[in-house]
Amino acid sequence: MPDILFHQYDSSPFSEKVRVCFGIKNLAWAAVDQPVIMPKPELVALTGGYRRIPVMQIGADIYCDSQLIVRELERRFPEPTFFPQGDHGLAYANAMWSDRTVFQAAVAIIFGGLGDRVPDAFIKDRAALSGRPFDPAALQAAVPHMEEQMRAHIGLLSDQLADGRSFLTGDHAGLVDANGYFNLWFIQFAFPPAASLFENVPLVCSWMERVKAIGHGQRSAVSREDALDIARTTEPMTGAVARRDTALEGRPVTVAADDYGRDAVEGVLVGSSEHHVSIRREDPRAGQVVVHFPRIGFSVQS
């Protein structure tokens, strides 16, 4: 069984981002398929309340958010690197563009285009996730503007590829390619009528085919119950606490996203750096786990 358990669902755009990263490193991993909407009892048992997808599990260590998942993959499996041009900082910063600005445009295009075909259960779930109404009619009204925004974003990718390079930073694929690809994949996967967005951008279309050809590494599957068993029978890692967090070490804290899906997770702070925070918690089904969050986009409260 692979060490990497990946809690995902196949239509999840952020899961596709990480699946491309698995492909770049040709990693073996097991999909733990989660429901698209709540309830997600096995996932919540592992995370302590965090419900967003994807989540990566290695033993009893639980990694939340794609930005931290990618960082942990690079730490554990440094070759081949996600940064073939040595652009670590810029590539991670580039994720804020793709994960927020471009993603919001993609959401409006897809769900505004679907209109009243969006299931009521999905609308209710995403309203709870975002903390505000999920209104397909409002998204539909925003479609013309968001399509123009998306064309501008796609144009940036086309400009980057204009010198004939194979991938966005050169001859080898990296994190920047996964960042740039997943929202375009999401639009093509979820809303084929938006195909006009890809007209007159042959460099981008060819690049997307090259990214697709990378594949997703070596995929297998594990059940949600087996994932819980693995967590329960494994010891989580120990880590260091950053100097500025020493006053919080061993104390209860809560961690929550600062944009959407703000369900607070409670635990004891056991690790931190400028890029992450780790808390230990216990669950009757999952046992003792350490849940890891990125710093960017998350708040820590004592």
Secondary structure by P-SEA (a helix, b strand, c coil): cccbbbbcccccaaaaaaaaaaaaabbbbbbbccccccccaaaaaacccccccbbbbcccbbbccaaaaaaaaaaaccccccccccaaaaaaaaaaaaacaaaaaaaaaacccccccccaaaaaaaaaaacccccaaaaaaaaaaaaaaaaaaaaaaaaaacccccccccccccaaaaaacaaaaaaaaccccccccccccaaaaaaaaaaaaccccccccccaaaaaaaaaabbbbbbbbcccccccccbbbbbbbcccccbbbbbccccccccbbbbbbccccccbbbbbbbcccccccc
